[in-house]
Amino acid sequence: MQSLALHATHAVPERDDGPAGTGRIVHDDQLTWIVTPPVIEPGRAHPLVVVLHGAGRQDEMIVRGLQREREHRGTIFVVPRSLGPTWDLIAGGEGVDLAFLDGVLHSLYRRFRIDPARQALVGFSDGASYALAVGLSNPRLFSAVAAWAAGFLAIDANNLRPDDPKPRIFLEYGTRDQLFPFEHVALPMRDTLTRLGYPLEFRADEGGIHWPRPAFLGDALDWFLGPPAP
């Protein structure tokens, strides 16, 4: 298995006025979306949430959905696009998606003031598997992972230390998932994460299918950030 270690480190930006709004970082054929609050408050350390699409690359759809969230979450969102139809950990590759994410985080830490204790990954389907893999392999960076319909668990043990914290996990599946049968994927995943000692909130969407229910992203953000102020 490829290394899943991220190497970006936090830094105090020389200027605390990174651009607000929705923008992109592009490098050759790779891109990521950056979605910020309407106003970047000088001196405030913002939470960071990386949102990972499923197979087929729904990044633009996710960015549209985040326009509602950016108004009241006070959070900086990163929405990368996989180089291929899905993440290279799943398709097989040399880690180009992870290397690009590493570079994006390195850049963000120098443009925005990020709260190092409040960083999370959210993923859907293939992106859920990738979110668990990246988040649990980098527990000194990410404190939480929210995943809808993760298909497998891969952890880079070579990047873990005995005193590493255990990221908390929000895990949800539809009980009628047509790709990942609930009894054969969801329940074993729940049991494995519990056995490994991760703080886990497990939810079953009764009658739900593989496509995420509309409220999942908002519920995941509430779980990680707390409900937004009225």
Backbone bond lengths (Angstrom), bond angles and torsions (degrees), N, CA, C in turn:
res aa  C-N    CA-C-N  psi(-1)  N-CA   C-N-CA  omega(-1)  CA-C   N-CA-C  phi
1 M - - - 1.458 - - 1.521 110.01 -
2 Q 1.338 116.26 140.65 1.459 120.57 178.53 1.519 111.24 -63.81
3 S 1.335 116.66 154.31 1.459 120.29 174.32 1.516 109.92 -63.58
4 L 1.323 116.31 139.67 1.463 121.94 178.15 1.525 111.69 -111.88
5 A 1.327 116.80 16.03 1.464 120.83 -177.98 1.523 111.14 -75.08
6 L 1.316 116.27 133.84 1.453 123.16 170.23 1.527 108.69 -101.96
7 H 1.324 116.21 145.80 1.464 120.25 -173.41 1.526 113.74 -118.94
8 A 1.332 117.72 -4.50 1.461 120.36 179.44 1.529 110.07 -61.42
9 T 1.317 116.47 138.10 1.463 121.74 -179.91 1.522 109.64 -122.88
10 H 1.324 114.82 150.12 1.457 120.09 -179.23 1.522 111.35 -68.42
11 A 1.319 114.24 150.22 1.459 121.21 176.37 1.521 107.61 -147.24
12 V 1.319 116.21 149.69 1.457 120.33 174.50 1.526 107.44 -81.95
13 P 1.329 118.16 118.30 1.462 119.47 -177.31 1.522 111.94 -60.39
14 E 1.326 116.53 142.72 1.462 120.01 175.54 1.520 110.77 -63.59
15 R 1.341 115.81 -35.88 1.452 121.44 175.40 1.519 107.71 -123.18
16 D 1.325 115.48 135.82 1.455 120.84 -174.26 1.528 110.10 -103.76
17 D 1.314 116.51 48.15 1.466 119.95 -175.52 1.530 110.56 -142.51
18 G 1.347 115.61 47.67 1.458 119.11 177.46 1.519 110.75 -56.94
19 P 1.330 118.11 155.14 1.460 120.55 -174.74 1.525 112.27 -67.90
20 A 1.342 116.10 137.06 1.464 122.18 178.53 1.518 109.71 -92.75
21 G 1.339 115.03 155.61 1.462 119.77 177.66 1.513 111.63 116.96
22 T 1.320 116.82 -153.98 1.462 123.98 178.49 1.517 108.97 -116.91
23 G 1.319 116.38 123.62 1.456 120.94 -179.35 1.511 110.58 -142.42
24 R 1.318 115.64 -175.63 1.457 120.74 -177.78 1.527 109.57 -134.77
25 I 1.315 114.73 149.76 1.462 122.09 166.71 1.520 106.20 -113.36
26 V 1.322 117.30 124.34 1.461 122.60 -175.71 1.519 109.46 -122.22
27 H 1.330 115.63 133.31 1.462 121.09 174.78 1.519 107.84 -138.48
28 D 1.327 117.35 110.60 1.470 122.05 -174.97 1.528 109.10 53.35
29 D 1.327 118.19 -119.43 1.463 121.40 -177.64 1.524 112.98 -94.14
30 Q 1.311 117.73 7.40 1.462 120.45 -177.43 1.518 110.22 -108.40
31 L 1.336 115.18 147.40 1.460 118.80 177.77 1.521 109.70 -148.37
32 T 1.318 114.14 156.42 1.458 121.52 170.53 1.512 108.19 -139.55
33 W 1.310 115.15 147.69 1.460 122.06 175.43 1.529 108.85 -93.32
34 I 1.312 116.25 142.87 1.465 122.77 173.13 1.526 106.81 -119.13
35 V 1.315 117.21 122.94 1.462 122.53 -179.98 1.527 107.33 -121.36
36 T 1.316 117.24 119.07 1.463 121.56 -175.77 1.525 110.53 -114.98
37 P 1.320 117.10 168.70 1.467 119.33 169.62 1.524 110.22 -59.74
38 P 1.331 117.41 160.79 1.465 119.58 179.21 1.525 113.51 -58.03
39 V 1.333 116.16 -30.63 1.461 121.24 179.57 1.521 108.50 -132.15
40 I 1.333 116.88 131.50 1.459 121.55 173.44 1.520 107.72 -90.54
41 E 1.335 116.43 116.40 1.462 120.72 -176.44 1.525 109.56 -85.69
42 P 1.323 118.52 118.15 1.472 121.02 178.70 1.531 111.17 -56.69
43 G 1.320 115.48 134.78 1.460 120.69 178.15 1.510 114.58 86.50
44 R 1.327 118.15 -10.66 1.464 120.48 -179.67 1.516 110.24 -92.27
45 A 1.338 116.15 131.03 1.460 121.09 175.58 1.528 108.63 -88.44
46 H 1.323 116.47 118.39 1.455 121.66 -175.03 1.525 111.53 -91.80
47 P 1.332 118.28 142.86 1.466 119.84 167.88 1.521 110.13 -62.65
48 L 1.327 115.99 157.44 1.463 122.41 179.19 1.521 108.54 -127.23
49 V 1.333 116.71 130.51 1.454 121.74 177.95 1.524 108.48 -128.83
50 V 1.330 116.62 122.63 1.460 123.33 175.63 1.527 107.42 -97.64
51 V 1.341 117.06 124.65 1.462 121.80 -177.16 1.525 108.45 -112.31
52 L 1.336 116.55 124.82 1.462 122.77 -173.53 1.530 110.86 -112.88
53 H 1.326 115.56 122.95 1.461 121.89 -178.29 1.526 111.29 -72.51
54 G 1.325 115.17 169.49 1.456 121.26 174.63 1.521 111.54 -90.91
55 A 1.327 116.59 -174.25 1.465 120.88 177.83 1.521 109.39 -59.27
56 G 1.320 116.15 137.00 1.452 120.56 -177.03 1.513 113.54 103.34
57 R 1.358 117.32 -10.28 1.469 123.14 171.54 1.535 112.68 62.05
58 Q 1.332 115.73 78.16 1.461 121.61 178.72 1.531 111.79 -96.68
59 D 1.330 117.62 32.75 1.458 120.20 -174.70 1.522 112.65 -60.83
60 E 1.326 118.47 -40.15 1.462 119.99 -178.76 1.529 110.84 -66.71
61 M 1.316 117.60 -35.95 1.463 120.85 176.16 1.532 110.32 -63.99
62 I 1.328 116.59 -41.98 1.466 120.48 178.77 1.520 110.15 -63.12
63 V 1.318 117.23 -43.01 1.467 120.48 -179.64 1.533 110.44 -61.69
64 R 1.326 117.39 -40.23 1.466 119.20 177.11 1.526 110.75 -62.11
65 G 1.336 116.71 -41.07 1.453 119.80 178.31 1.523 113.35 -65.07
66 L 1.323 116.34 -30.43 1.473 120.29 -179.08 1.514 112.71 -76.07
67 Q 1.323 118.57 -12.42 1.465 119.15 178.81 1.522 110.80 -62.24
68 R 1.335 116.78 -32.21 1.472 119.85 176.25 1.521 111.05 -71.66
69 E 1.336 116.07 -35.77 1.462 120.22 -175.73 1.529 112.23 -76.31
70 R 1.315 117.73 -33.14 1.465 120.62 -175.18 1.519 112.69 -63.79
71 E 1.341 116.70 -20.28 1.449 120.06 -176.77 1.527 112.76 -71.50
72 H 1.337 117.58 -27.43 1.463 118.07 -171.32 1.531 114.35 -138.25
73 R 1.324 118.41 7.96 1.462 119.20 -178.16 1.523 113.07 -94.91
74 G 1.341 118.15 -21.09 1.468 119.86 -177.53 1.516 112.67 62.53
75 T 1.337 116.50 29.44 1.462 122.59 -170.73 1.525 110.07 -123.21
76 I 1.329 115.97 147.70 1.460 121.71 172.17 1.521 108.02 -97.33
77 F 1.331 115.62 125.53 1.458 122.11 -178.50 1.523 109.78 -107.13
78 V 1.327 115.91 139.49 1.456 123.31 174.91 1.521 106.98 -118.97
79 V 1.343 117.00 125.19 1.459 121.48 -178.77 1.525 107.87 -125.57
80 P 1.333 117.82 88.43 1.467 119.62 179.72 1.523 111.52 -76.96
81 R 1.314 114.98 156.62 1.469 122.47 173.65 1.526 107.87 -110.09
82 S 1.316 116.83 129.76 1.464 119.70 176.73 1.521 109.95 -63.51
83 L 1.330 116.19 149.40 1.457 119.65 179.86 1.527 111.15 -66.81
84 G 1.325 116.80 -41.15 1.457 121.80 176.15 1.516 110.90 -98.90
85 P 1.339 117.37 -168.96 1.467 120.18 -179.98 1.530 113.49 -62.26
86 T 1.337 117.10 -24.06 1.457 121.01 174.87 1.522 107.94 -145.33
87 W 1.322 115.95 178.98 1.462 121.32 -174.80 1.524 111.36 -68.72
88 D 1.335 115.18 143.62 1.464 117.84 -171.25 1.523 113.40 -68.48
89 L 1.323 118.19 -20.10 1.464 119.18 173.82 1.521 110.39 -60.93
90 I 1.336 116.30 -32.24 1.457 121.81 -177.20 1.520 111.17 -89.00
91 A 1.337 116.06 -42.50 1.456 120.77 -177.78 1.521 112.73 -79.75
92 G 1.325 116.97 -16.99 1.457 121.54 -173.84 1.512 109.35 91.97
93 G 1.320 116.48 128.80 1.457 119.32 -177.14 1.508 111.03 175.79
94 E 1.310 115.30 -169.60 1.458 120.90 -174.71 1.523 112.99 -109.13
95 G 1.324 116.68 20.89 1.452 119.21 175.01 1.517 115.06 84.45
96 V 1.345 118.09 24.99 1.465 119.29 -177.64 1.521 111.81 -66.24
97 D 1.335 117.85 -35.19 1.462 119.93 179.32 1.523 111.00 -66.25
98 L 1.323 116.11 -42.84 1.464 119.64 179.91 1.526 110.96 -67.75
99 A 1.319 117.34 -40.31 1.462 120.49 179.13 1.523 110.67 -62.47
100 F 1.329 117.02 -39.45 1.460 120.36 178.28 1.524 110.33 -65.98
101 L 1.333 117.32 -44.20 1.463 120.63 177.58 1.523 110.50 -59.82
102 D 1.322 117.23 -40.70 1.458 121.38 178.17 1.531 110.50 -58.30
103 G 1.331 116.24 -45.24 1.450 120.11 178.87 1.518 112.75 -65.63
104 V 1.336 116.46 -37.77 1.465 120.38 177.77 1.525 110.51 -63.13
105 L 1.326 117.19 -45.54 1.461 120.24 179.02 1.522 110.95 -62.78
106 H 1.317 117.15 -41.87 1.466 121.22 177.48 1.532 109.87 -56.32
107 S 1.323 116.66 -44.24 1.462 120.80 179.86 1.524 111.51 -67.22
108 L 1.335 116.92 -43.49 1.467 120.08 -178.02 1.514 112.11 -63.12
109 Y 1.330 116.74 -40.43 1.458 119.95 -178.71 1.522 111.86 -62.64
110 R 1.295 117.54 -19.63 1.460 121.81 179.68 1.524 112.91 -100.78
111 R 1.325 116.52 -5.23 1.469 120.90 178.52 1.516 112.64 -109.74
112 F 1.339 116.49 -26.76 1.458 121.07 -177.00 1.526 109.66 -131.82
113 R 1.308 116.08 153.78 1.469 120.79 173.84 1.527 107.46 -86.53
114 I 1.322 116.88 111.08 1.466 123.68 -176.65 1.522 109.63 -108.21
115 D 1.330 116.10 136.81 1.461 122.05 176.18 1.534 108.23 -76.17
116 P 1.331 119.41 110.51 1.466 119.77 -175.70 1.522 113.57 -65.94
117 A 1.335 117.72 -19.26 1.460 120.44 -179.06 1.523 112.69 -88.86
118 R 1.343 117.49 -4.53 1.470 120.56 -175.39 1.525 109.36 -130.46
119 Q 1.329 114.78 70.94 1.452 121.41 176.96 1.530 108.52 -128.20
120 A 1.325 115.98 133.83 1.462 120.13 -175.16 1.520 110.16 -141.83
121 L 1.332 114.34 162.88 1.460 122.85 171.02 1.524 108.88 -118.44
122 V 1.331 115.44 141.79 1.463 122.26 172.99 1.526 106.53 -125.88
123 G 1.336 117.35 134.51 1.464 118.90 -178.46 1.509 112.66 -143.20
124 F 1.334 114.75 155.93 1.459 123.04 -178.94 1.529 109.02 -122.46
125 S 1.339 117.39 124.21 1.457 122.89 175.01 1.536 110.98 56.58
126 D 1.337 119.32 -117.28 1.465 119.46 176.39 1.524 110.78 -56.01
127 G 1.329 116.57 -37.21 1.456 120.22 177.05 1.521 112.57 -67.49
128 A 1.341 117.17 -26.94 1.460 120.83 175.83 1.530 110.38 -69.41
129 S 1.339 115.92 -44.53 1.468 119.56 176.47 1.522 110.28 -60.87
130 Y 1.335 115.72 -41.90 1.465 120.63 -179.36 1.530 110.76 -67.95
131 A 1.339 117.10 -38.92 1.463 120.62 178.15 1.524 111.28 -62.44
132 L 1.329 116.82 -44.22 1.463 119.60 177.10 1.523 110.53 -62.47
133 A 1.330 117.11 -43.76 1.465 120.42 -178.36 1.523 110.87 -62.26
134 V 1.316 117.65 -48.82 1.465 120.99 -177.58 1.524 111.25 -70.57
135 G 1.329 116.85 -44.01 1.457 119.56 -177.44 1.515 113.25 -66.52
136 L 1.335 117.33 -45.78 1.466 119.98 -177.02 1.526 111.59 -75.79
137 S 1.333 117.35 -18.68 1.470 120.98 176.11 1.522 111.94 -87.13
138 N 1.336 117.40 -9.36 1.475 121.68 -179.57 1.532 109.86 -133.39
139 P 1.342 116.78 60.68 1.466 119.72 -173.89 1.523 113.60 -71.27
140 R 1.328 117.76 -13.39 1.470 119.02 175.90 1.513 111.39 -82.79
141 L 1.320 116.45 -7.11 1.460 121.61 178.94 1.524 111.22 -107.81
142 F 1.342 117.03 -47.64 1.462 121.58 -175.71 1.525 110.00 -108.32
143 S 1.332 114.88 132.44 1.465 119.55 179.82 1.518 112.67 -98.16
144 A 1.346 117.79 -7.97 1.453 119.42 -176.13 1.527 110.13 -157.01
145 V 1.339 114.41 152.82 1.465 122.49 175.52 1.524 107.90 -138.21
146 A 1.332 116.47 130.72 1.465 121.90 172.67 1.524 108.19 -115.47
147 A 1.327 116.92 129.91 1.462 120.30 -171.47 1.520 110.98 -136.68
148 W 1.340 115.20 128.66 1.463 120.78 172.00 1.528 108.29 -104.68
149 A 1.341 116.26 116.29 1.464 123.33 172.63 1.527 112.83 60.11
150 A 1.332 115.63 56.21 1.467 119.82 173.17 1.524 109.62 -72.51
151 G 1.343 115.55 138.37 1.460 119.01 -176.40 1.509 114.52 -93.72
152 F 1.354 117.60 -24.36 1.460 119.97 -177.66 1.520 108.82 -157.15
153 L 1.326 115.08 168.57 1.455 122.00 -179.53 1.524 108.97 -123.05
154 A 1.339 116.30 124.07 1.465 122.04 176.34 1.521 107.69 -133.53
155 I 1.322 117.10 123.60 1.460 122.12 -179.27 1.525 108.57 -126.06
156 D 1.329 116.07 131.37 1.461 121.63 178.22 1.528 108.78 -84.32
157 A 1.332 115.92 90.81 1.467 120.54 -176.88 1.522 112.00 -62.99
158 N 1.328 117.83 -23.97 1.460 120.25 -179.54 1.519 112.74 -67.74
159 N 1.333 116.78 -16.07 1.461 120.39 -179.74 1.516 112.36 -100.75
160 L 1.328 117.60 7.20 1.463 121.24 -177.22 1.527 111.12 -104.17
161 R 1.331 114.74 148.01 1.459 122.14 175.58 1.526 108.95 -114.69
162 P 1.320 117.87 155.19 1.470 119.20 -178.31 1.525 113.74 -59.89
163 D 1.339 117.90 -29.21 1.460 120.54 -177.23 1.520 113.24 -96.61
164 D 1.325 118.18 11.92 1.457 120.64 179.83 1.527 111.00 -64.74
165 P 1.341 117.06 144.92 1.463 119.43 173.18 1.526 110.54 -71.16
166 K 1.319 114.85 163.50 1.467 120.65 175.68 1.529 108.12 -102.96
167 P 1.325 118.61 112.69 1.471 119.17 176.64 1.526 110.74 -58.64
168 R 1.314 116.27 143.40 1.462 119.07 175.14 1.521 108.80 -81.40
169 I 1.333 115.34 152.86 1.461 121.28 -170.44 1.522 110.22 -130.97
170 F 1.318 115.20 135.25 1.459 124.20 171.83 1.526 106.01 -113.19
171 L 1.326 117.47 117.04 1.466 121.83 -171.26 1.528 108.91 -128.60
172 E 1.335 115.84 128.27 1.466 119.09 -178.95 1.521 110.40 -140.70
173 Y 1.342 114.34 145.73 1.467 122.85 176.71 1.522 108.86 -140.36
174 G 1.327 116.02 151.98 1.452 120.41 167.79 1.514 109.90 -80.44
175 T 1.317 116.14 139.26 1.471 119.09 -177.43 1.523 112.32 -71.47
176 R 1.338 117.73 -13.65 1.465 121.03 177.64 1.539 110.81 -116.28
177 D 1.328 115.10 31.70 1.464 120.29 177.85 1.526 109.22 -58.20
178 Q 1.339 116.09 120.88 1.457 120.18 -175.15 1.520 113.13 -82.65
179 L 1.349 118.22 -14.86 1.465 121.65 178.50 1.524 112.20 -98.32
180 F 1.322 116.71 -41.50 1.467 122.04 -179.32 1.530 108.31 -118.71
181 P 1.335 117.86 89.58 1.461 120.37 -177.43 1.532 111.53 -52.21
182 F 1.311 114.79 133.38 1.471 121.14 -171.63 1.528 112.16 -55.50
183 E 1.325 116.84 -46.81 1.470 120.04 -175.68 1.525 112.02 -70.19
184 H 1.325 117.51 -26.87 1.461 120.73 -173.64 1.528 113.63 -99.31
185 V 1.339 117.42 -16.43 1.465 120.41 -179.39 1.527 111.37 -121.02
186 A 1.326 117.04 -54.13 1.464 120.37 -173.95 1.525 112.26 -64.66
187 L 1.321 116.45 -51.40 1.468 118.89 -176.14 1.524 112.65 -66.74
188 P 1.350 119.85 -42.92 1.467 118.46 174.36 1.531 113.07 -61.80
189 M 1.344 117.65 -36.94 1.458 119.89 177.42 1.529 110.42 -63.31
190 R 1.313 116.22 -44.26 1.475 120.61 176.12 1.517 111.18 -57.01
191 D 1.309 116.45 -47.15 1.464 120.32 -176.26 1.529 111.32 -67.76
192 T 1.324 117.44 -38.04 1.463 120.65 179.54 1.522 111.14 -65.28
193 L 1.323 117.51 -46.98 1.470 120.67 -179.22 1.526 111.12 -64.68
194 T 1.326 116.48 -37.38 1.466 119.88 176.80 1.520 110.54 -65.10
195 R 1.320 116.85 -43.76 1.466 121.22 -179.82 1.534 111.18 -62.95
196 L 1.338 117.07 -33.86 1.457 121.08 179.33 1.526 112.99 -78.26
197 G 1.323 117.23 -5.40 1.460 120.50 173.18 1.513 115.73 91.13
198 Y 1.340 118.04 15.68 1.462 119.46 179.26 1.526 110.91 -81.39
199 P 1.324 118.05 136.09 1.471 120.03 172.86 1.530 108.79 -64.69
200 L 1.316 117.54 116.72 1.454 121.65 -168.63 1.516 111.62 -126.10
201 E 1.345 115.23 130.97 1.457 121.51 165.72 1.523 106.92 -109.79
202 F 1.304 116.03 114.52 1.466 121.83 -176.47 1.522 109.16 -110.15
203 R 1.342 115.33 131.55 1.462 120.32 179.36 1.526 109.97 -130.29
204 A 1.320 114.57 145.00 1.459 121.76 175.25 1.518 108.29 -115.75
205 D 1.327 116.47 124.88 1.458 121.95 175.79 1.528 107.66 -88.40
206 E 1.328 116.41 101.01 1.462 120.98 -174.92 1.526 110.66 -61.66
207 G 1.320 115.63 120.94 1.445 121.53 -178.90 1.520 114.07 82.42
208 G 1.337 117.06 -3.64 1.448 120.99 -177.98 1.518 112.42 -71.53
209 I 1.326 116.22 153.98 1.455 122.08 -179.51 1.532 109.45 -108.04
210 H 1.329 116.43 -164.63 1.467 119.49 -177.02 1.522 111.65 -69.29
211 W 1.323 118.09 -34.85 1.461 121.23 178.14 1.526 108.96 -67.11
212 P 1.340 118.99 134.83 1.468 119.98 -174.68 1.526 112.86 -66.60
213 R 1.312 114.52 146.38 1.468 117.74 174.50 1.531 108.79 -67.01
214 P 1.339 117.95 151.03 1.467 120.54 -172.76 1.521 114.96 -58.68
215 A 1.333 117.61 -31.52 1.463 119.90 -174.78 1.524 113.32 -88.17
216 F 1.350 117.76 1.05 1.464 118.16 -173.87 1.517 112.60 -60.31
217 L 1.324 118.41 -47.54 1.459 120.20 -176.34 1.520 111.07 -60.74
218 G 1.331 117.08 -45.56 1.457 119.57 178.23 1.514 112.60 -62.37
219 D 1.339 117.20 -40.50 1.460 120.74 178.51 1.529 111.00 -65.26
220 A 1.340 116.17 -40.25 1.462 119.81 178.32 1.529 110.97 -63.54
221 L 1.325 116.76 -40.22 1.469 119.63 178.75 1.524 110.78 -69.21
222 D 1.342 117.61 -38.16 1.470 119.66 174.60 1.523 110.42 -59.38
223 W 1.327 116.04 -43.38 1.472 121.32 -178.90 1.520 110.42 -62.10
224 F 1.323 117.57 -41.14 1.457 120.68 -177.38 1.525 113.26 -82.33
225 L 1.327 116.81 -44.04 1.460 121.12 -172.06 1.523 113.29 -99.59
226 G 1.341 116.56 -17.92 1.443 119.44 -168.30 1.505 109.58 90.38
227 P 1.352 118.20 152.99 1.470 119.42 -179.83 1.518 111.13 -60.60
228 P 1.343 116.87 143.92 1.459 119.35 178.84 1.529 111.28 -66.37
229 A 1.307 115.94 153.09 1.464 120.31 177.12 1.515 109.52 -65.04
230 P 1.341 117.83 142.41 1.477 120.09 179.13 1.518 110.51 -64.94
